[in-house]
Amino acid sequence: MRLLAAVVALFTFAGSGTAVVIAGADEAPAAWPGGAVSDVEVDQLLPKGYGNPRSSAAAVRWALTQVGVQRDSGFCLRFVDLAFGRTSGPASAHLVWTQSPERLHHTDGVPPAGAVVVWSSAIGDGHGHIAVSLGDGRMVSTTDAAVSILPIKGFADDAYLGWMPPYFYM
């Protein structure tokens, strides 16, 4: 099943006309389309002394292995926690944004690969929504179906808060 999910993800990228390269921990990352932040730099935006069990690049790679898998339906934050190697996290997706330092918040530009994208409590039965950015305007997300790759723009735009490094205030 995981192999199937990886193949689906590969064809999704191939059919989009956009290449997404996720650099490994020991490789130099490619710049994101906005030219300002790469996946390794996303981790460098985290507060000093804070880290996740998985890097942003590793979180993206893990999330892509889940594409096509029916899991965590309605529990987007659990999916994102697992992507970054965490076994638990905040109570609601929008709290990741509201409980984090404002200096981590970015409201413009294309979210870089490995950043988390966050929506307000206006959606998700008051819990908001969170997903992992692929760096090309798309995200890996779980909603009410199998894990999928979706465009960020057009996904509840009125509730979109922005992107930030993967900081879960815990």
Steps between C-alpha positions, in 0.01 A plus 500: 500500500784743583664423168173581327479829691854591397424420136183711516702788647763462227238514224332794670827692484575387145156601377512842662783634290670603823793321653527488875839403633523423867859511611625244747647606831855479362428659162488864405136604458359658188359851536123527508318689225495822703878474522511587870464186713602138443393193697813501717454872568141428612646303792742786565202734552404303812571659840848426636506169682175375343500206263281223371590131483487526117637783289271684261650310205445165675143603591421571135649167392291317764182687409546407134516130593151538644336639184210276406480340845172532688614629841444774756175614333391814684821500703731716291709606798569138596623440144730806513626404848592156365667652193739686729554192718286616792266265681279780632451870462264791559126448536399681178665586171436874526670504843828419328471852353337688786733361769822554308718811496378752243847527348451146364188597302521561124193614314634551149701313242502132417554292815834316469526121510468374856318804635160446659205682350221592740132600481291666772231355722241618244537153343546147630219514757685776683840326493635655179719307259872432463707332229858457379612723211676351198656835411326542166160628610372155594471313827470145629181486700249272658137609486201267481658271241837338438814706556542712190694776332285812475555860391535743791332783311132425473489292818282711731673825399286709737634301797866476389737641761835435331810287538760453769784269593385181675471638853250327725566701820553183701 
